[in-house]
Amino acid sequence: MVASNRVIVVGAGPVGLCLALALAQRDVLVNLIETLSDDNFLDQVPRAGSNHPATLELFDQIGLYDKLEPRGIVAPKFHYWDRQDGMLIAEFDHALLKDDTRFPFVLQCERIKIIEEALGMAKAHPLIDVRMATTLTSFQQAAKRVTARATNATGETEVLDGAYIVSCEGARSIVRKDSGIEFEGFTYPERTLNIEVAYDFRKHGYTERNYISDPVEYSNLFHWKGPPDRWRIHFPTDPNEDEAALTRPAAMQARLKRFLPLDRDFEICGCNLYAVHQRVAQKFRVGRAILAGDSAHVNSPIGGMGLNSGVHDAFNLADKLARILHGEASEDELDRYERQRRHVAVQHTQAQTIRNKRLLAERDPAVRRRNHDELRRTAETPELARKFLLRTSLIDSLREAEQIA
Ligand SMILES: Cc1cc2nc3c(=O)[nH]c(=O)nc-3n(C[C@H](O)[C@H](O)[C@H](O)COP(=O)(O)OP(=O)(O)OC[C@H]3O[C@@H](n4cnc5c(N)ncnc54)[C@H](O)[C@@H]3O)c2cc1C
């Protein structure tokens, strides 16, 4: 295969790594560049980690699932709680999806573990040239090729040639900005505070994944495998309070004890504060430059859909690029990629995550009661619960995208 059939993948996040591995599995040469170096690659802030059934099937296609399962927690169930009266509203069990997927559960496995395993696989693959400490600075397109400029670890400029460039750079994508593509949407005024604690919340009836509604302070609570095991709890914050005040140990202890009264301090293992955006790129492709993952769409983490839908972009695109490069399909396939994945980003990921937040943060008592009654009814009726799970586990979005010509 000649170098002009190479795909330049920018960013070794979960999306870039899955794309590189899926392309290489289909005999496509890949140049994967990552701005972080081997020394600081694993020092990234904690993010994502609820991997839904549809994503687990894709991980399995590239041999990644077997590496992740021992490092994660198999979580078949998730809960909705009402913090105001301390009641469990509804429990959903992925076992209802046993005829829809080989993986009727969520795997709680953090982004950092996913990229550590996937990077090891990419480095070992003969068709993937991984360049760490290499940052894309600009790119140009010609009729049949793309030229990317990148700065390497020694500060030199490298020029990379390929047939296509795929931006898996995350939300700040240079490819998206340089292509003049609008990132349409909005940013919530309040930031989210994520506190990690070593405390087993299962003693209080919680399961591995919990969505907790409250008119004052809704939250999410998730269990992560150690050692030592940790639980992450996410709280909305006052936009007028600064980071230092929000992350003072005494302030975090007070917040945690309001959530769950304890006669001693919680063991806090870490914290971080992040802004929440709901944005979708107006286009996912300009000629030979293509966007995937967070460079194309960002959303609230409530529901755990960002990484998952980005990985779905990666596999959809890998299949199309491989067929185009092997002469089995025309470039029009890339327009279909945009139609399918942009539809999912707008109609599923954005719509669902906006709904999730609204549901948890609802203040009107009558609407809260109606929402909770509906959730209860849905969870208690197997056919409704299965439909609900098909949507939350992203199986629906994949099936719907397949129908888009
Ligand atoms: C607190 C939190 C919790 C979340 N929880 C979930 C969850 O449970 N489930 C879920 O599905 N999603 C979740 N998400 C979202 C998820 O983290 C992102 O959607 C996902 O990481 C996006 O993957 P990506 O590969 O597109 O981009 P990223 O993970 O951002 O990776 C981008 C990579 O590109 C590299 N890079 C950037 N610019 C350049 C450049 N110019 N040159 C070379 N390399 C570059 C970066 O160093 C990085 O390695 C969460 C997000 C947050 C903030």
The ligand as an ORCA input file, in Angstrom:
! r2SCAN-3c Opt
* xyz 0 1
  C     -16.308     14.624     33.914
  C     -16.626     13.980     32.610
  C     -17.230     12.730     32.630
  C     -17.526     12.122     31.427
  N     -18.140     10.902     31.481
  C     -18.452     10.268     30.337
  C     -19.041      8.951     30.348
  O     -19.289      8.359     31.412
  N     -19.311      8.350     29.148
  C     -19.041      9.007     27.976
  O     -19.355      8.431     26.910
  N     -18.463     10.226     27.923
  C     -18.159     10.883     29.057
  N     -17.529     12.099     29.013
  C     -17.108     12.668     27.718
  C     -15.799     12.025     27.227
  O     -14.742     12.211     28.141
  C     -15.400     12.601     25.865
  O     -16.538     12.587     25.034
  C     -14.299     11.730     25.222
  O     -13.130     11.714     25.997
  C     -13.983     12.274     23.816
  O     -12.979     11.503     23.230
  P     -12.104     12.095     22.039
  O     -11.122     11.008     21.731
  O     -12.979     12.629     20.972
  O     -11.353     13.372     22.625
  P     -10.382     13.480     23.880
  O     -10.677     12.395     24.869
  O     -10.482     14.888     24.339
  O      -8.927     13.212     23.263
  C      -8.327     14.137     22.387
  C      -6.853     13.770     22.260
  O      -6.263     14.604     21.253
  C      -5.035     15.140     21.721
  N      -4.830     16.406     20.967
  C      -5.546     17.551     21.079
  N      -5.116     18.476     20.215
  C      -4.101     17.908     19.516
  C      -3.239     18.367     18.465
  N      -3.365     19.585     17.944
  N      -2.285     17.524     17.982
  C      -2.160     16.253     18.491
  N      -2.951     15.781     19.495
  C      -3.917     16.588     19.995
  C      -5.284     15.311     23.215
  O      -4.066     15.389     23.949
  C      -6.077     14.035     23.543
  O      -5.238     12.949     23.823
  C     -17.215     12.759     30.185
  C     -16.585     14.000     30.159
  C     -16.311     14.623     31.373
  C     -15.661     15.984     31.350
*
